[in-house]
Amino acid sequence: MNKITISEKDYRELVETKLRYKYVRDLIEGDLFSAPPIKNVKEIIQSFKNTKKYKNSFLKSIEKGLKRSSFFK
């Protein structure tokens, strides 16, 4: 077996890339494209508001988009 020597920086980048790839692969293999469990726009927006992490302008944009979606009609 041959040995290859790489720098610690390169090694860390390879490990990090592998971990990212594994994370994305796990997402894709999971239930990524399933429908949301809640179909009520008001409930969804209220859940976002309750986190207190989002600005009102963002919440209004999300609400507008959800109301346009055929899934919620």
CORUR-V580858 format. One line per field, one symbol per residue. phi: phi as a letter, one per 40 degrees, with the letter a starting at -180 (. if undefined). psi: psi as a letter, one per 20 degrees, with the letter a starting at -180 (. if undefined). burial: # if it has 16 or more other ideal C-beta (glycine too) atoms within 10 Angstrom, else .. Layout:
phi->???
psi->???
burial->???
This chain:
phi->.cbbbbccccdcccccccccdcccccccccbcbccccbbcdccccccccccfbbccccccccccccccccccc
psi->pqqpprrhggghggggggggggggghghhblhjqqqipjoggggghggghhkiqqhhghhggggghhhphhj.
burial->........................................#..##....................#.......
